[in-house]
Amino acid sequence: MAGRELVSVRGLFVQYNTATGLSKAVNGLSFELSAGETLGLVGETGAGKTTAALGIMGLIPSPPGKITGGEILFEGRSLLTLSKKEMREKRRRELSIIFQDPMTALNPVMTVGEQVSEAVRLRERLSRSRAAIRAAELLLEAGIPEDRLGEYPHQFSGGMRQRAVIAAALAGSPRLLIADEPTTALDLTIQAQVLSLMKRLRKQHGAAMLLITHDLGVVAEMCDRVAVMYGGKIVESGDTAAVFEKPAHPYTKGLFASLPGIGTKARRLTPIPGSAPDPARLPPGCAFHPRCPLASLDCAQVEPPYAEILPGHFARCYYSR
């Protein structure tokens, strides 16, 4: 069950200087995450989801990236005012991230057991011998038997590599776990196993989780609340059940209409026309208006406010109320 507020992102702006101009990757992002809660951050590629995660972790590559505005609070304390040393300590003790591709997250010349043991030593300040024992326990929790600890990442399947990455991320029992597209490269059967593992271990270790994905099915399985991103900011958010049952923003409706559903009578899916906007050339007004079937002149000129349309359910659209 969700508890007190753990993370608060308020009006966050992140920009990248690129060869084609200034890219506004995150453009006024705001959300909260409570202790013990799982929040799904959903949107197409380029919406700013991963950049938001890197901002929370203090891992925005600089240059070319830079946080140009807003706040990131962890238990009420700004992460943006911490020194590099203090931020490293936060990542060691309280923040952890699971990246999309486990093969790039694992060192190919170290055994899986050695890598998880190293994570344990860094996070829990244990001796090598005790860290090895703890690593074996974490890997066993993740479904990797002790006789495979001496193997290298290339000897593991994609699902097993992701299990090892999850085990390493949970070393030290972090209070916030960020999972960035953790099942994208996996087939559906393995994906279901990894999601079940993440759900069980998150509850077992008591972490809050920010789950970044483009897969609404993953959100339905894992998340208490969902926030839909477009153009670097949230356009709709609420309890997962409420947003799924009655999506309010045209973009959210478009995401659902473009997915196959069990038992639906529609013979064709309805894709969202056009493509996601270039962060370096965001349109004025509502960023979605060039693709929106409801767009009016107002939408093209003035961004609609982010308003509560039902208790706990918010949307950024003139036509959602």
Residue, then its C-alpha position, 0 to 999 in steps of 0.5 A: m500500500a502506498g505511504r507518504e510522498l517519496v519523490s516529487v518532480r515539479g516543473l522539470f525542464v531538461q535540454y540537450n544541445t545537439a547538432t540540429g539545435l536545442s532539444k527540449a527533451v523534458n518540458g515542464l514535467s511534474f509528478e509524485l510517487s509515494a512510498g510503496e507505490t508503483l507509477g507507470l510512465v507511458g509514452e512513445t519513443g521520444a516523449g522524455k521518459t528515459t530523460a526524466a529517469l536519468g534526471i532523478m538518478g543524477l545521470i543526465p550526460s553533461p554535456p550535452g544535457k542540462i537540467t534548466g528548471g524545476e525541482i526533484l525532491f526526495e523526501g522533501r530534499s532537493l536532489l539537484t542541490l546535492s554534490k556529486k559525492e552526495m548524489r553517488e551516496k544516494r544512488r548507493r543507498e536509496l536509488s537504483i535503476i534497471f536499464q532496458d538492455p541487460m547486455t549493456a548493463l552487465n560486464p561481459v568479462m566478469t561472471v554474473g556472480e562477481q558482478v552482483s557481489e560487487a554491487v552488494r559490496l558497494r551498496e551494503r559495505l560488506s566484505r568480499s566473502r559476505a558479499a558473495i553469500r548475499a549475492a547468491e541469495l539475491l540471485l536465488e531470489a531472482g531465480i538463478p541457481e548457485d551453480r550458474l554464478g560462475e557463468y558469464p553474461h553471454q552464457f545466459s538467455g535474455g530473460m536470465r540476464q535481466r533477472a541478474v540485473i534486477a538482483a543487482a539493482l535490489a542490492g542494499s534494498p533501495r527505496l526507489l527502483i526505476a525500471d526503464e523498459p525492463t521487458t522490451a527485448l523479451d518474448l511474451t512468456i519470459q516477459a510475464q515471468v520477469l514482471s512477476l519477479m519484479k512485482r514479488l521482489r519489489k513488495q518483498h524489499g519494500a521499494a517504490m517503483l517508477l516503471i517506464t514503458h510504452d506497453l499498456g499491458v505492462v502498466a495494467e499488470m504492474c502499476d497502481r497509477v499511470a502517467v501518460m507523457y507527450g512532448g516532454k510533459i504529462v498529458e494525463s494521469g490517474d489511478t490505472a483502473a480509472v485511466f484504462e476504463k475512461p481515458a480522457h486525453p485524445y492521445t491516451k485514447g489513441l494509444f488504446a485504439s491502436l492496440p488489439g484487445i481481447g473480445t473486441k469486434a473491431r477488424r482494424l486497429t486505429p493508429i494515431p496519425g503522424s509521428a511524435p514531435d521532434p523535441a527540437r521543434l515542438p509545436p505551439g499550444c498543445a503539442f498533440h494538436p497536429r495529430c489530434p482529431l479534436a484540435s481547434l484554433d485554441c489548441a494550436q495557440v494556447e496550451p490547455p491547463y492540466a486540470e482535475i476532471l474526476p477525483g484523482h484523474f487529471a488531463r491536459c485537454y480542452y475537450s477532456r472535461 
